[in-house]
Amino acid sequence: MTVKRSRCAKDHALCPPSMMIALLALVAPVPDPDPASETIIVRAERLVVSRPAQVTLSADDLAGTSGARLDEVLRIIPGFGLFRRSASGPANATIQGFSLRPIAPNGAGRAFVSLDNVPQNDPFGGWIYWGRYNPLFLDEVDVRRGGAAAQFGSMALTGSLDISEARTGSPRLSLSLGSNNAIAIAGRSTSSSAGANFTAMGAYEASDGAIPVAPGQRGRADIAADFEFAALTLVTDILEDNGAWSFRASGFSETKGAGLIGGQSGAQGLDVSAARRFDLESGQARVLVYAQGRDFSNLTVAANSARLATTPVLDQFATPASALGGSFAFAPSGAQFYPSISLDWRRTEGESQELFRFLAGDFTRSRIAGGRQEGVGVSASMPRPLAFLGDRLRLEAIVRIDYWANRGGFRLETDRATGGTTFQESAKDTSGTVTTGSVSLAQARGPLKLSLYRTFRPPNLNELHRPFRLGNDVTEANADLVPETLVGLDLDIRGESRLYGGELTSSLTFYVNRLDDPIANVTIGTGPGVFPRAGFLPVGGVFRQRRNVGRIDALGLEGRLSWQGGPLQPRFLVSGSYSSARVNGGILSPQLTGKRPAQAPNWSAYAGLTWPVSDRLSWGVTWRGESARFEDDLNTRALAAYGALDARLRWRMTPRAEIVLSGENLIDSRVETARAVDGVVTLAQGRVVRLGISLGQKPR
């Protein structure tokens, strides 16, 4: 298997060797456990200062699905989806942003991810590196749609995904082999000594990948999109008389092919954090500080009309970015009526370093573009629902005030031969204050809950300052973008009952959302022609710019129905999402009025059946599908609907060893992920079969 290696920025601290050295220097090694000593369990407790989760996936749920990565596992959540239909393994990082409602997906994502309370969204572009969250390492995943997050609320426009790692239990190891020479190895181990837990987690993945261009349209320039990923995490939890300390350090590195000769991307990252929990008579408090570093590279090429050869288009050779932040949270004890409060701060900065304008066998121009951002937020919420009207109704509320600022934005382009400046821009500093929150009214002992909320998301550094080019399609940045704001109403109906000896649970959510000033890639014109900043575009070329587009109005339904029988009875799960979203382009973009937002499907659905045949053997089958969606803002390029069938067979050989045979998209359905202006269609991976073995007990 050939593995491409991405280039790191010169002398950059995030190149893999120096990254791992720094990682190992920050955390003490895991000591050998003393067999004679008493086992000490130190568990990282989470302070819940936000609204309750609508869906919680346990360690058993995460281990029992057919997906290999967390984004694949989350297909069972109605409305969840990455920007495009590709799984995160072979996909470029810039399209791994996600939303929890299909209102208007984008590459940056419109939802927030936290890992043990630490933000995970990329400091420069907002996307997520999903390979870092191996289901083997996770204890729980909470999904919160809509509403205002109590912490780091400026990133939780359509909701939040709160992930907790498993730091107790016996060692675990998994190994799987699959189609396209795929291999995945993951392991975790915990030892205890002198009132502390030491946990180490490591993962490695590699695959030759598949050719992404549809059969019949391929040429010699089209090759398989291979990828390789590695991650290492070290955690120390120390028990104190009045709480606990938690120290975490992790690093990752990935390289990916683009499916075209010469195209590739890579990323490296390092995270460190420290948290202190205080168990007080009046409640619990937590102080958290963290630092993150990222670097991303992307060499983009374009195929000629016959798809026989490629030409370099853009060499984004480095994108150094960093984030510093912290938070304070307090949740009162059950006897207290003081509000739960949180205070958070995050500062990000980064820049894209690129070569472009390829002529006569070399890049003739260079570009550096970036800036820094800062956000401070404070929130207060009820420690528990407020009962009134004779305890028949209960009220939940969260209010947040956020300050955001964009500073030092710039863009500099130079001629590589002469060193002369060809374009220079200094963006004006901007800032503002936004009040958000949510109010929920629920029946105390009934199935109904009504919620009103307001959220917001400032544009990220990538959207503000960095243009990009794919083939002859150019998208310009826009330093004048303003934050998006979303207001919404949710009506939740939930039920539980006994049916045929099993437990039947159901949930249905009706929502109305209005997204003001949504950021979208707006088509300005098509080639041939000369366009501002982009220069000349040939026939078929498209010029776009990121702009705030009027508003998007959406009505939707989300549903989930599950039935769980006894130990040797089946489990059935059905979930789905329907959304009718339309753009109102207003005065500035009237051509978009009435159009569906790009990459927003009308519906998505999931149905799964798991049946334990015996104490050791179980099987499961799932179906997932989605309606058609549009590639572009003008709704001229449609991506067809699809349905895919997955299956899994699990055999527990011993209490500590299990073999899993799984297949994804077994009927090899055509799943379209992109359609270029020339009609070339990109597909998600087809049929994938994996055989794996897992050793050790499940995490607790």
N, C-alpha and C positions, 0 to 999 in steps of 0.2 A: 504494500500500500504506500502510495506517495503522499507525503504530508508537506504542505506548503508552510513556510515559516514567515510570519509577518515581521516587518522591520519596526524596531522601536526608535523613538526619537533619540538623537545623539545624546549620550550621557544622561539619559532619563532614568530616574530612580525606579521606574515601574517595569523595566525590562525583567524577564523572568528570573535570572540568577540573582540579581540584587534584591528583587522583590522577596524571594524566599529567604534570603539571608536576613533581611530586615524583619521578616515575619518571625523567624526562629529566635531572633535576638529579643523580641518583645515579650515572649511568653516562655515561661519555664518549661522544660521537658516533662513529659508525663512519667511519674515515678512508677516503679513496680509496686503493685499492691502487696501489703503484708498479710499473708493468709491467716495469721493469728490475730490480727486486729479486727475490731468490730466494724462492720460495714456502716458507713455514714452516707446518707442520702441528702444531698443539697439540691433543691429544686428551685429553678429561677421562677419566682412568682410574678405574674403580670398584674398591674394595677388597672382595673377597668374603670376608666373615667369617661368613656364614650358610650354611645347607644349600644344596646345588645346586638350581637351578630344575628343576621337572618339565617345564615347557613354556617355550620361548624363541621369541618372534616376532621375526624380523629385519626390517630395513627393507623387504626384498622382500616378506615376508609381509604387512606392514602396508599396502604399496602395492597388493598384488594381491587384496585382499578387496573385497566389494561394499558394505561399510559406510562411511558418510561420517564418523562419529565413532568414537573409540576404543572406547566401550562397545558399539557395533554390531560392530566388528571382533572383539571378544572373545567374540562368540557362539560361536566355534569351540572355546572352552575348555569342557570338560565341567564342569557345576556352576556356572559363572559366571552371575550374573544380578543386575539391579537389583531394588530392593524390589518394584516393579511391572513389568509387561511393556512399558511405554512406553519408547521411546528417549529419550535425555536432552535432545534438542533442544527439544521442546514441553513436557517434563515439569517440574513444579514442583521446585525444588531440594531440598525436604524429603523427596522420595521417590527421590533419586538415590544413596542409600547402596547398597552392594553386598556380596554374600557370594561366596565361592569354593566354598561347598558349600550346597546347599538345605536346611540343617538347620532354620533358623528365620530367614528374612529379616526385616529391619526397615528403617525409614527412615534410621536412623543408619548402617547397614552394620556388618558384623562382620568386615571385612578392612581391611588397611592399604595405603595407596598412598604410594609415595615417588617423587620426581622428582629424579634425581641425588642421592639420599640425603636429600632434604629432605621431611618429612611433608607430605602434601597434604590430609588429612582436615580438614574445616571445624572451626575452634576451638570453635564453639558447638554445632553439631549433628552433626558427624561425617560429613556427606554429602560428595559429590565434585562439583565443577563440571567436567564432562567436556569441555566445549568448549575448555578450556585445553590439551588434549593432541591437537592436530591430527596425524594420522599422517604428514603431510608433514614434520613437525619431528622425528620420532622415529627413533632408531637401533636401539633394541632394547627389548623388554618381556619381563621375566622373571616367570613365574608360579610361586609357591610355595604349595602347599596344605598345611594342617595344620602341625605342628611349631611351634617358637618362633622368631620373627624375632630375629636377633642385635641389631638396633637398633630402638628404639621398639616393643618387643614388647608393650606394654600395649594396642596398637591392632590387633594381628594375630591375632585370635581364630581365624578359619578360614583364615588365610593372608595372603600379602602379594603386592602387585603392584609391581614395581620397574621404573621407566621411565627410560630414558636418552635424552637429546636428541642429535640429530646436529649437530655443530658444525664439520664439514669438508665439502668438496665445493663444486661450482660452485653459483651461485644457482639457486633453483627458484621457480616461480610456478605456481599452479593457479587455475582459474576454472571454476565449474560453475553451471548454471541448471537448475531443475527444477520439478516440480509445485508448485502453490500459490504461484506466483511466488517460489520459493526461489532464493536466490543465495548462493554461498559463494566467498570469495576468500582465498587464503593465499599467503604468500611468505616466503622466507628467503634471506639473503645473508651470506657470510662473506668478510672480507678479512684479510690478514696484514701485519704491519709490526713490525720491531724485536723479533722473538721473541714476538709476541703475536697472538692471533686475536680478531677482533671480529665478533660474529654478531648479526644483527637478524632477528627473526621477527615477523610480524604476520598476523592472521586476522580476517575479518569474515563473519558469517552473518546472514541474515534470511529470513523466510518468513511468508506470510499464514496458514499453518497450515490445519488442518481442524477441523470441528466435532466435538468428542469424544463427544457423546452419540449413542447409537445411533439410526439412522433409525427413524421411527415413534414415538419418544418425545420428539422435539425440539419446542420451542416458540419463540416470538419471542425469548425470553431467551437462547437458545443461539446462540452465534456461534463463529467460528473462533478457535482458540487460536494467535495469532501469536507470533513471538519474534524477537529481535535480539540478536546477540552480537558483541563485539569484544575483541581481546586484542593486546597488544604485549609483546615480550620482547627485552631487550638483554643480551648475555653478553660478558664479556671473559675470555679465558684467557691467562695470561702464563707463559711457560716460564722456569724457574729451573734452575741447575746441578744441584740436588738434588731436583727436583720441579716443581711448578707452582702458581700461584694461579688461582682461578676466582671471578669476581664475576658475579652474576646479579640482574637486576631485571625484574619483570614486573607488568603490571596488566591487569585485565579488567573488563568491564561487560556486563550482560545485562538485558533486559526481556522479560517474557512475559505474554501474555494467559492467562486462566484458562478460556476457553471459555464464559463467562457475561458478560452486559453488566455492566460495572463492576468485574469481577474482574481483578486483575493482580498481578504480583510483579516484583521486581528485585533485582539483587545487584551489588556492586562489590568489588574486591579489589586489594591491592597486596602483593607479596612481594619481599623482598631477601635475599640470602644471600652469604656469602663462605666459600671453602674453600681450605685450603692442604694440598697433598700433598707428603710427604717421601719421597724414594727413598733408603733407607738400606742399608748393607751387610747389616744383620740383617733387612730386610724393608721394608714400606711402612707409612706412617702418614698419617692424615688428620685434620685439625681443621676443623670446620664450625660456623658460627654462622648463624642466620637470624632474620628477623622477618616476621610476616604480619599483615595487617589485613583485616577483612571487614565488610561491612554488607549486610543482607538486609531487604527489605520485602515485605509480602504483604497485599493487601487482599482479604478473603474475603467473598463474597456468597452468598446462598441464593435459589434460584428458588421461586416460589409453586407450589402444587399443579398449576396449569394450565400452568406454565412460560411464562408470558406476561410476567413482570416479576421483578426481583430486589430483594432488600433487603440492605443491608450487615450483616455479622455481626461482623467483626473487622477492625480496621485496625492491623496490625503495621507501623507506619510506619518503624521503625528497629530494627536488631539489631546494634549495634556490637560487634565481637569482635576479639580479637588473640591472637597466639601468639608467644612468644619461646622460642628453644631453641638447642641445640647438641649436638655429639657429637664424640667422639674414638674413632678406630679404629686398630688395629694388626694387620697380617697379616704373620707372619714369612716369610722367604724359604724356598725349597725345602730348604735345608740345615739349617734350624733346626727344633727340636722344641718351641719355646715355643708356648703357646696363642695363637690369635687372640683379641683382647680388644676390647671396645667399651664406652663409657660415654656415656650420653645423658641429656639433661635437657630438659623441655618444660613451659612455664608458659602456661596459657590463661586468659582471662577474657572475659566478655561479658554482655550483658543484653538482654532483649527489651523494647521500649517499644511499648505497645499502647493502643488505644482499643477498648472493647467495650460491650455492653449497649445496643443501638440501640433507642431509643424516641422516638416523636414527631418523627421526622426527624433525629435526631442521636444520637451516642454519648454516653452519660451517665456512663460510668466510664472510668478510666485505670488502667493496670497497668504496673509495672516489675518484672522478675524476672530474676535471674541470680546470678552468683557467679564464683569462680575455682577453678582446679585446677592441681595440680603433680604431676609424675612424674619420678622419677630411676631409671634402670636401669643395671645393669652385667652384662655377659655375657662368657663365656669359651667358646671352642670349639676343637676340634682343628684345627690348620692343614691337615692332610690326614688321610685315613682311617688308622687304626691297624691294621696287618695282623697276624694271628696264625693259629695252626693251620696252619703251613706255607704261609702266604700264601693260604690258601683262603677266609678270611673277613676282612672289613674292618669296622671300627667307627667311626662318626661320632657326635659328641656335642656338644650345646650346653647350657649352664646359664645361667639368668638370675635375678637378684634385682631386684625392682622395689619401689620405695616410691611410693605414691600418696596424694594428700590432696585433700579438698574443703574449701574455706575460704570464708567470707563469703557463704554462700548467703542469699538474701532474696527476699521477694515483698511488694510494697506495692500495694494497690488503693485508689483514692480516688474520691469523688464529684466530678465536674467542676463541678457547679453550686455546691456548698458548700465544696469543698476538704477535706471531712472524710474521715477514713480509714474505709473499709468492711471492709478485711481487711489484716492485717499478719502476716508470718511471718518469723522468722529461723531458718534451718536450723542445726543443730548441726554443728560442724566434725568431720570424720571423716578417718581415715587408716589405712593398713595396709601390710604388707609381704607380697609374694607371691613364691614361688619357682616358676619354670617352666623348661621345657627340653625337649630331645628326645634320644633315643638311637636310632641306626639301625644295624642289622646287615645286611651285604650280602655276597653271594658275590663274590669278587674277580674272577672271570671267568665269572660266571653271571648269569641274568636276575632273580634274586630279591632283594628287599630288605624287611626288616621294621623298622618304626619305631614307637616309643612316644613320646608327647609330652603336654605339659600347657601350656595357654595361658590367658590371662585378659583381660577387658575391663572397666574401670570404667565406670559410667554417665556420659554426657556432661552438660553444663550444660543442654541442652534437655530431656533426660529428667528431670533432677532438679527443675527449677524452673519450666518453662513449660507451662501447660495450653494446649489449643487446641480450637477448635470448627469443625466442618464441617457447615453446615446446622443440624440439631437433634441432631447427634451431638457429645458433649462428652467429651474425654479429659483427665483431671486428671494433673498432675505428681505426683512423689513424691520428696521430699528424703531419704527413708529407704532408697532403693535401695542395694544392695550390689553389688560386682563379680560378673560372670559368670565362671565357670571351665569350661574344656573339657578333658577327657582323651580320648585317642584312640589307636587302633592302626591302622596302615596296612600292608597287604601289597602291594608293587609287583612286577609282573611285566613285564619289558620284553624286546623282541626285535628283531633286525635280520637281514635276509637279502636275497638277490638273487632276483628273481622276474620272469620274462619280460623280462630285460634291464634291469630297473629296481630301485630300492632300496625294500624293504618294511620299514617300521618300525611297531611296535605297542607299546602300553602298556595295562596293566589294573591298576587299583587297587581293592582291597577294603578298606573302612574300617568301623570301629566307633567311634562317638563318643558321649560322654555330656556334655551341657551342663547344669551345675548352676546354679541361681538365674538362669535366663534371664529377661531383661526383656521383658515383653509387655504389650500393651494389653488388660486384663482387663475383661470386661463385668460391671458391678455391678448394673445394673437398666435398665428401659425405662420410658418415659413412658406416660401422664401421671404426674407426681409431682415432688416437691421433693427435690433431692439436695444433699449437703454441698458447699459452695463453688460448685457449678454453678447452684443455684437451681432454678427450675421448668423442666421439659422437657415439651412437649406430647406428644400421642399419636404414636407412631412414633419419638420421640427415644430415643437410647441413651446411657447414662452409663457411661464406662469410666475406669480408672485404670491408670497404669503400675505394674506390680508384678513382683517376683521370683517366678517360678512354679516351684516344685518342681524338676523337671528335664525334659530332653528326651533321649530315647534314639534313636539313629539307626544304621541299617545301610545301607551303600551300595556301589555299584559305579561306577567311572569308567573309560571306555575311549576309546582313540584309535588309529586305524589309517590309515596313509597309504602311498601308492605313488607314487614319483617316477621317471618315465622319463628319457630323454635330452632334449636341447635342444628337439626338436620332437615330444616325446611327452607324453601327458597326465599330469596330477597328480590323484590321487584322495584325498580325505580324508573319513573318517567318525569322528564322536565322539559320545559320549553319556554320560548320567549317570542313575543310578537311586538313589533314596533312600527308605527307609521310616523316617520320623520320627514319633514319638508323644510326646505330653505326659503326664507324671505330675504332676498338680497338687498332690499331697500333701494335707495337712490344710487349708491355706488356700484352695486352689482345686480342690476335688474334682470340680467340674463340668467341668473340662478334661481329666481323666484319660481316656486313650484317644483323644483328639482329635488330628488332624494340626495342626501349627503353621500359623498364618495365613500365606498367600502362599508356602507351600512345596509345589512340585509333586513328584509321585512320580518323573517322568522328564522329561528333555529330550534332544533329539537334533539333530544337524547332519550333513549330507552334502553334499559339494561336489566338482565336477569342473571342472578347468581344462585347456583344450586349446589349445596354440599351433599354429595352422594353418600359419603361416610365421614367418619372423624378425620380421615386422612385425604380424601379425594373430593375436589369440588371443580365445577366448571362454570363458566359465565359467557354470555354473549351480549353484545351491545350494538345498537344502531345509532348513528349520529348523522345529522343532515342540516342543510341550510338552503334558504331561498337564493335566488339570483341577487347579485349586487352590482354596482357600477364601479368601474375603475377610476373614472374621472368626474370632475365637478359638473360638467355639462351633460352627463348621463348618455354619452355617445358610445362608450365601450362597456359592454355588459360581460359579466362573469357568470357562467351558467350555474344553476342550482346543482346540488350533489347530495348523495346519500352513501354512507360508508358503513361496512360491517366489520366489527372487531370481535375477537374471541380469546378466551384464556382458560387453560387447564392447569390446576394446582394440585400437586401431590406432596403431602407432608410425610417424608420418609421416617423421620424421628421427631421428637418434640423440638429439636433444634436445627433441623435441616429440611428444606423444602425445594422442590423443583417446579419451575413454572414454564409452560409453553404458551406463548401468546402470538397472536396475529392481528395486525392492523390493516384495515382496508382490504380484507380478504378477497373481495370480488373485484379488486383493482379498479375502483371507480375513478373517473376523471374528475380531479379537484383542481379547478382553475384558480390561480392566485394572482395573475396579472395578465394584462393584454396591452401590448404596445400599439402605437399609432399605425404601424405597418401590418398589424394583425397577428404578430407573433405572440403565442400564448405560453405562459409559464405555468407549470403544474407543481402541485405538492407531490411528495414522494408517494409512489403507488404502494403495492402490497409489501408489507414488512413483516417478517417472521422472526421471533426471538426465542431462544432457549436459555433459561437462566437457573442458577442455584443460589439459594439464600441460606446462610448459616447463622445461628444465634436466635435468641428470642426477640420478639418485637419490643421496641422501646416503650417505656411506660410514661 
